[in-house]
C-alpha cells in the first residue's frame, strides 16, 4: 500500500473541495516481481443538477501516464465551480499497467450497480506532440473508437457485419459526437477518429468500460516516441530513453484538456 499512498495523497489533496464526493477504490495487485500489493484508484464525483443518474467518466492512470491524470484533475478543478446537468466522474486509476485492474474493477462495479454510464474517455499518452523522427504535430489528437464490441459472440458479430451496423456501436457514436463538439477554433485541435479499440496489440482503461457495454473511447497523442515510454531513464548510443519534464509539451496537453472539456460540457446538456 505504501507504494501508492504518496501519489494518491497528492491527487486527493488536489481534488479536495466541497463540490465532490471523493473515495479511493482499493484493489489487489501483483508487482512485476510477483509480490502481492494493494492499489488505490482515486475517484471524484461531481453530482448532476438536473439528471444526476446520467454519468460521464473521464480518467487517466497515474502509474505511468501523468499527462492523462493532469487532464482529469484540471477538468475537475474547472468544473467544480459549475453545475453540470449530468453527473461527471473524474478518476485517477491505479493498475493500468497490471492488466487494467483499476478500470476493470470500476467498470464491473458500475455494471453491477446498474450505473447509467453514457460515456467514458480515457486520456493516455498525451505528454508530447513529437515523434521519434522529430516530426511535430501539436494540433492533432487521435480518438480511438471500436465498432463491433470485442465481447460479442461470433454469431452476433457476423449478424452485425452482414446488416452493416458495425459502425453504429456506442463507442463510434460517442467518438463522432466528440469530433463534432470539440474540433473547433477554441480547442485548435484536429481529432481524427481511429476505427479500432486501441493501437495494435495495446490496451487502455476504456477497454473494460467498452466490454461492459458502455460507450468508451481513448485519446492518445498523434505521434508516439516509444523511447520515452515504459523505459528506464538514461542515454544509450546518443538516444535519450525514459520520460523527462523537458520532453513534455504542456501547451499540447492543455489543448487536449480543452477537447475533453468541450466534449463533456456538450454531453452533459444532451
C-alpha positions in Angstrom: 0.0 0.0 0.0 2.9 2.4 0.8 3.9 2.5 -2.9 0.6 4.0 -3.9 0.0 6.2 -0.8 2.1 9.2 -1.8 0.6 9.8 -5.3 -2.9 9.1 -4.0 -2.4 11.7 -1.2 -1.2 14.2 -3.7 -4.2 13.6 -6.0 -6.7 13.7 -3.2 -5.2 17.0 -1.9 -5.5 18.5 -5.3 -9.2 17.4 -5.6 -10.5 18.2 -2.1 -13.5 20.6 -2.4 -17.0 20.6 -1.1 -18.2 20.1 -4.7 -17.1 16.5 -4.9 -17.8 13.2 -3.3 -14.4 11.5 -3.1 -13.3 7.9 -2.5 -10.4 5.7 -3.1 -11.1 2.2 -4.6 -8.8 -0.4 -3.1 -7.7 -3.4 -5.3 -5.3 -6.3 -5.0 -2.4 -6.2 -7.5 0.7 -8.2 -8.2 4.0 -6.4 -8.6 6.4 -7.1 -11.6 8.5 -9.3 -9.3 5.4 -11.4 -8.3 4.8 -9.8 -4.9 1.2 -9.1 -3.7 0.4 -5.5 -3.1 -2.6 -3.2 -3.0 -3.5 -0.3 -5.3 -5.8 2.7 -5.0 -7.8 4.4 -7.6 -8.9 7.9 -6.7 -12.4 8.9 -7.9 -14.1 12.3 -7.6 -17.8 12.6 -8.5 -19.5 15.9 -9.4 -23.2 15.2 -9.0 -25.5 16.4 -11.8 -28.0 19.1 -11.0 -30.8 18.0 -13.4 -30.2 14.4 -14.4 -27.8 13.0 -11.8 -28.5 9.4 -12.8 -26.7 10.1 -16.1 -22.9 9.5 -15.7 -19.9 10.6 -17.8 -16.4 9.5 -16.8 -13.0 10.9 -17.7 -9.8 9.3 -16.5 -6.1 8.9 -16.6 -3.9 6.3 -14.9 -1.2 7.6 -12.5 1.1 4.5 -12.6 2.7 5.7 -15.9 0.5 8.4 -17.5 0.8 11.6 -15.6 -0.4 13.6 -18.6 -3.8 11.9 -18.5 -4.2 12.3 -14.8 -3.3 16.0 -15.1 -6.1 16.5 -17.6 -8.6 14.7 -15.4 -7.6 16.8 -12.4 -7.6 20.1 -14.2 -11.1 19.3 -15.6 -12.2 18.6 -12.1 -10.8 21.8 -10.8 -12.5 23.9 -13.5 -15.9 22.1 -13.4 -16.1 22.1 -9.6 -17.2 25.7 -9.9 -20.0 24.9 -12.2 -23.2 22.8 -12.0 -23.4 20.3 -14.9 -26.8 18.8 -15.7 -25.4 15.2 -15.6 -23.0 13.6 -13.1 -19.3 13.7 -14.1 -16.8 11.4 -12.6 -13.1 12.3 -12.6 -10.7 9.3 -12.0 -7.0 8.7 -11.4 -6.7 5.0 -11.9 -4.1 2.5 -10.5 -3.0 -0.7 -12.0 -3.4 0.1 -15.7 -0.1 -1.4 -16.5 -1.1 -4.5 -14.5 -4.0 -5.8 -16.7 -6.1 -2.7 -16.3 -7.0 -3.7 -12.8 -8.3 -0.3 -11.6 -10.6 0.4 -14.5 -11.8 -3.3 -14.6 -12.8 -3.0 -11.0 -14.6 0.3 -11.6 -16.4 -0.8 -14.8 -17.6 -4.0 -13.1 -18.7 -2.1 -10.1 -20.7 0.3 -12.2 -22.2 -2.6 -14.2 -23.2 -4.5 -11.1 -24.8 -1.4 -9.7 -26.6 -0.6 -13.0 -25.0 2.8 -13.2 -26.1 4.6 -16.3 -22.6 5.4 -17.7 -23.4 7.2 -21.0 -19.9 8.0 -22.0 -16.3 7.4 -20.8 -13.0 8.8 -22.0 -9.5 7.7 -21.0 -6.6 10.1 -21.6 -3.4 8.1 -22.1 0.0 9.0 -23.6 -0.6 12.7 -24.2 2.6 14.4 -22.9 4.2 15.2 -26.2 3.5 16.0 -29.8 6.9 15.0 -31.2 7.5 11.6 -32.9 10.8 9.6 -32.7 11.9 11.1 -36.0 11.4 14.6 -34.8 8.1 15.2 -36.6 5.8 17.6 -34.7 2.1 17.6 -34.8 0.9 19.8 -31.9 -2.6 20.3 -33.1 -3.8 16.7 -33.5 -5.0 14.1 -31.0 -6.1 10.7 -32.0 -9.5 9.4 -30.8 -9.9 5.6 -30.8 -13.4 4.2 -31.1 -14.2 0.5 -31.6 -17.0 -0.8 -33.8 -18.3 -4.3 -33.1 -17.8 -5.0 -29.4 -15.0 -7.3 -28.7 -17.1 -9.4 -26.3 -19.9 -10.1 -28.8 -20.5 -13.8 -29.8 -19.2 -14.9 -33.2 -22.8 -15.2 -34.4 -23.8 -11.7 -33.2 -20.6 -10.2 -34.8 -21.4 -11.9 -38.2 -25.0 -10.6 -38.0 -23.8 -7.0 -37.3 -21.4 -7.2 -40.2 -24.0 -8.6 -42.6 -26.5 -5.8 -42.0 -23.8 -3.1 -41.9 -24.2 -1.8 -38.4 -20.6 -2.3 -37.3 -20.1 1.5 -37.5 -23.0 2.2 -35.1 -21.5 1.0 -31.9 -21.8 3.1 -28.7 -18.1 3.8 -28.9 -18.3 5.1 -32.5 -21.3 7.2 -31.8 -19.6 8.8 -28.8 -16.4 9.4 -30.9 -18.4 11.1 -33.7 -20.1 13.3 -31.1 -16.7 14.3 -29.6 -15.4 15.3 -33.0 -18.4 17.4 -33.7 -18.3 19.1 -30.4 -14.6 19.6 -29.8 -12.9 20.1 -33.2 -13.1 23.8 -33.5 -11.2 27.1 -33.3 -11.5 27.2 -29.5 -9.6 23.9 -28.9 -7.4 24.5 -32.0 -7.3 20.7 -32.4 -7.9 18.2 -35.2 -9.4 15.0 -33.9 -9.1 12.1 -36.4 -11.1 9.0 -35.5 -9.3 5.8 -35.5 -11.7 2.9 -36.1 -10.2 0.5 -33.6 -10.4 0.0 -29.9 -6.7 0.9 -29.4 -3.3 0.8 -31.0 -2.3 -2.6 -32.4 -1.9 -5.1 -29.6 -2.3 -2.5 -26.9 -4.9 -1.6 -24.3 -6.2 1.2 -22.1 -8.6 1.9 -19.3 -11.5 2.5 -21.7 -11.5 -1.2 -22.7 -13.2 -2.6 -19.6 -15.9 0.0 -19.9 -16.4 -0.8 -23.5 -16.5 -4.5 -22.8 -19.1 -3.8 -20.1 -21.4 -2.3 -22.7 -20.7 1.3 -22.1 -19.7 3.9 -24.7 -16.0 4.4 -24.2 -13.1 6.0 -26.2 -9.4 6.7 -25.9 -7.5 10.0 -26.5 -3.8 9.5 -27.5 -1.2 11.9 -28.9 -0.7 12.0 -32.6 2.8 10.7 -32.6 4.3 8.3 -30.0 8.0 8.1 -29.2 8.5 4.7 -27.8 11.9 5.6 -26.4 10.2 7.8 -23.8 7.5 5.3 -22.7 8.0 2.4 -20.3 11.7 2.9 -20.3 14.3 3.5 -17.6 15.8 6.9 -17.7 19.2 7.0 -19.4 21.2 7.6 -22.6 22.3 4.8 -24.9 24.3 5.4 -28.1 23.2 9.0 -28.0 19.5 8.2 -27.7 17.6 9.6 -24.7 15.4 6.9 -23.0 12.7 7.5 -20.4 10.5 10.4 -19.5 11.6 13.9 -18.6 9.7 17.1 -17.9 11.8 18.8 -20.6 10.2 16.4 -23.1 6.6 17.4 -22.1 4.6 19.7 -24.3 2.5 21.5 -21.8 0.6 23.5 -24.3 -0.4 20.4 -26.2 -1.7 18.8 -23.0 -3.8 21.9 -22.3 -5.3 21.8 -25.8 -6.2 18.1 -25.3 -7.8 19.1 -22.0 -9.9 21.7 -23.9 -11.1 18.9 -26.2 -12.2 16.8 -23.2 -13.9 19.8 -21.6 -15.8 20.7 -24.8 -17.0 17.1 -25.2 -18.0 16.7 -21.6 -19.8 20.0 -21.4 -21.7 19.3 -24.6 -22.6 15.8 -23.4 -23.9 16.9 -20.0 -26.5 19.1 -21.7 -27.8 16.5 -24.1 
